Amino acid sequence: RLMALDLAATTEAMRLAWSSERSPDATMLQGHAFLGPPLATGSVVYAVSEHDRELCLTAFDAATGRVLWQQPIAAAA
């Protein structure tokens, strides 16, 4: 599971900005195991995941968690 936190939130209940499980694109992300920390650059968050023995690079909108694009990058051994 990949999560984004709003560090400016005033309560713990408001701290979760979005997660891969609650993303508008959650069905596209089902079964993905995210590997290592994501990379946030400006308005895009990049994450590497493994799904069905394939490594993927996914770009997310940092504010909403929507998938901008997803690219297979390698076959997992």
Disulfide bonds with the S-S distance in Angstrom:
none
